[in-house]
């Protein structure tokens, strides 16, 4: 097993890239780049992820680096823009720069009046905008309903994960007609392919957000998304705040998914990167991104100051996954 581990995790590079705007109070993303027989992949679980969840990220990275992925079904895929800023001018500029008609905006739920004002200011300047609003589970049912009442005539496609638990979301669903999308309840579960879990989520959700990397890669994405569609719910493919290396897996998943869905993907995250590990960051243009697998630009790979911790984490994840025959 040690030899297998050495081969699979050879030629590692840690990295840190800076963000234009803080996300969850962090101003950077960091992780490990893996160079395999089929190209570069990345392992970048967030710090709050458990070893189990981090191992799913490694499962995806090893799949991308060491197996031949299927070919994309299109050269470009439609995406939404994404903003974490409370400055409406920044979101408006982002929509103008990217050409996207759908804006995913992350709200913390701290100040309802300020949040609603933000959305309405954007809509006033860009009335054609469709909103995807993500609360990352920061609200309770009462607060959610207060927000929903304040949305007025805003063009909202869905509200993503307003509450943390499935039980809260089920109650919210009974009290509101707003379309709900579920992310964390699937992504942070032990197994996203669990049909019992998927059925439970689909009883509540109008949309199910599936992030290929955190759930373990393209093959597991296909199993999960096909199960969701059997329950006649809509699949939204989304990225996981990746560099342009990891973003390819999301773009590939969208090229596969878009054959059965006209929904745009949550894959416009390249615009959030101030720095990257490639020569040219994959960013939206005219509302689409290119489905293109890139090589790293070594001159742009800046080693993380947490190198030792990142290498220890990926080693632990490899051992955890091998013990469970995940790879």
C-alpha positions, 0 to 999 in steps of 0.5 A: 500500500505504501508503494501505491500511495507513493505512486498516486501521490507523486509530484505534489505541489501545495498552493495558495491563491488569493480571492477578490472578495472574502468568502466565509471570512477567508481571503484565499483558497489553498490545497494540493495539486496532483500530477497523474497519468492523465494530467493535473487535479487538485485536492482542496477541501475546506478546513472545516471538512472532516477527514471523511469529507476530505477523502471524497475530495481526494477521491475526485482528484485521483479520478481526475489525475489517474483515470481517463475521464469521458470527453466533454459533450460541448466546448462551452457551458452556460454558467451563473456569475457569483458574488459574495460582496455586499456592494451592489456596484460590484455585482452589477460590474460582474454581470456586465463583465461576464455577460451572465444573466443569472447571479448567485449571491451569497448572503449571511442573513445578518441584516435582512434590510441591507440584504434586501436593499442589495438585491433590489439595487442590483435588479433596478440596474439589471432588471433581466437578472435571475437570482440564485440566493445562497444562505449556506444554512444560516437562517431558521424558518422564521427568518427565512419567511421574513426574507421571502416576504421581502423579495417582492417582485425579484426574479428568484430562481431558487433559494439555496440551503436557507436552513441547515437541517432537512427538518427545517427545510421541510417545514419551510417548504410547507409554509412558502411557495419559494423554490428551494435548492438543497446543497449541504444536506447532500454534499456533507452526507457520508454518501451522496449516492445513498438512494434513501438520502436522495429520496428524502432530499427530493421530497423537499427540494425543487433543485438539488445542487451537486458539486462533483469534487466534494462528492467524489468525482465524475462517476459518483456525480453521474450516479447521484444526478441520475437518481435525482432526475428519477425523482423528477427534480432538477440538478444544478451542477456547481463548483467548489471554489476551485482553481482553474485546474479543478474547475474543469471537473465541474465544467465537464459535469455540466457538459454531461448534465446539460444534455438533460437540463437547460439550467446554467451551472454554478461554475463562474467562480473564476471571477472570484480568483485574484490569482490562479495556478494557470496562465489564464483563469477560466472565467465567464464570457458572454455567459459561458465558460470554456470546457478546457483542461489546463496544465499548471503554470509553475511560475504562478503556483505559490506554495502554501505556508501551511504546506506540512499540514496540507501534505499530512491531510492528503496522506491521512485522506489517502489512508482513510480512503484505501481502508474503505476501498474508495480508490 
